[in-house]
């Protein structure tokens, strides 16, 4: 990979870190706390996927661009990702790996 490619990847990672609040995972945490942390991490992954999928979504209810529409849809996807966390398998895989390591 060229230096340009590494710099671009680094900039993308910084942009994601600023856009999404990535939870910290403490592998030494108790089981319940570790599961909660891995679920929060999975929620961020789900939110990123949903945001990317809805990037070119058309407005369903009117032709006007309502500024609140994007905010409302983002909040909806955020809550949907939080309630869906723990059901996609990312959290369980991470939990199993971290709990086995300690």
C-alpha positions as CSV (number, residue, x, y, z in Angstrom):
1,X,0.0,0.0,0.0
2,X,1.3,3.4,-0.9
3,X,1.9,6.2,1.6
4,X,-1.1,8.0,0.0
5,X,-3.3,4.9,0.7
6,X,-2.2,4.8,4.3
7,X,-2.8,8.5,4.8
8,X,-6.3,8.2,3.2
9,X,-7.1,5.2,5.5
10,X,-5.9,7.1,8.5
11,X,-8.1,10.1,7.6
12,X,-11.1,7.8,7.1
13,X,-10.6,6.2,10.5
14,X,-10.3,9.6,12.2
15,X,-13.5,10.7,10.4
16,X,-15.4,7.6,11.7
17,X,-14.1,8.2,15.2
18,X,-15.4,11.8,15.2
19,X,-18.8,10.8,13.7
20,X,-19.5,7.8,15.9
21,X,-18.9,7.5,19.6
22,X,-17.0,4.2,19.8
23,X,-17.4,2.6,23.2
24,X,-14.4,1.5,25.2
25,X,-14.2,-2.2,26.0
26,X,-12.5,-3.3,29.1
27,X,-11.6,-7.0,28.6
28,X,-11.1,-7.3,32.4
29,X,-14.7,-6.3,33.2
30,X,-17.1,-8.6,34.9
31,X,-19.3,-10.7,32.6
32,X,-22.4,-8.5,32.7
33,X,-20.4,-5.3,32.1
34,X,-18.4,-7.0,29.3
35,X,-21.6,-8.1,27.6
36,X,-23.0,-4.6,27.9
37,X,-19.8,-3.1,26.4
38,X,-19.8,-5.6,23.5
39,X,-23.5,-4.9,22.8
40,X,-22.7,-1.2,22.7
41,X,-19.9,-1.8,20.2
42,X,-22.2,-3.9,18.0
43,X,-24.8,-1.1,18.1
44,X,-22.2,1.2,16.6
45,X,-21.4,-1.3,13.9
46,X,-25.1,-1.7,13.1
47,X,-25.6,2.1,13.0
48,X,-22.7,2.5,10.6
49,X,-24.2,-0.1,8.3
50,X,-27.6,1.5,8.5
51,X,-26.3,5.0,7.9
52,X,-24.3,3.8,4.9
53,X,-27.3,1.9,3.4
54,X,-29.6,4.9,3.8
55,X,-27.2,7.4,2.4
56,X,-29.1,7.9,-0.9
57,X,-32.6,7.3,0.6
58,X,-35.3,9.5,-1.0
59,X,-37.8,11.4,1.2
60,X,-40.9,9.2,1.4
61,X,-43.5,11.8,2.4
62,X,-42.7,14.9,0.4
63,X,-40.5,16.3,-2.3
64,X,-39.2,19.1,0.0
65,X,-36.0,18.7,1.8
66,X,-36.9,19.1,5.4
67,X,-33.8,19.7,7.6
68,X,-35.4,17.9,10.5
69,X,-36.0,14.8,8.3
70,X,-32.3,13.8,8.4
71,X,-32.0,14.3,12.1
72,X,-35.2,12.3,12.8
73,X,-34.0,9.5,10.6
74,X,-30.6,9.4,12.2
75,X,-32.1,9.3,15.6
76,X,-34.4,6.5,14.5
77,X,-31.5,4.5,13.1
78,X,-29.6,5.1,16.3
79,X,-32.4,3.8,18.6
80,X,-33.0,0.9,16.2
81,X,-29.3,-0.1,16.3
82,X,-29.3,0.0,20.1
83,X,-32.3,-2.2,20.4
84,X,-31.0,-4.6,17.8
85,X,-27.6,-4.9,19.4
86,X,-26.8,-8.3,20.7
87,X,-28.8,-10.1,18.0
88,X,-26.4,-10.0,15.0
89,X,-23.6,-12.1,16.5
90,X,-20.8,-9.5,16.5
91,X,-21.3,-8.9,20.2
92,X,-21.4,-12.6,21.1
93,X,-18.2,-13.3,19.1
94,X,-16.4,-10.4,20.7
95,X,-17.7,-11.4,24.2
96,X,-16.6,-15.0,23.7
97,X,-13.2,-14.0,22.6
98,X,-12.6,-11.5,25.4
99,X,-14.0,-13.6,28.1
100,X,-11.8,-16.5,27.0
101,X,-8.7,-14.3,27.0
102,X,-9.1,-13.2,30.6
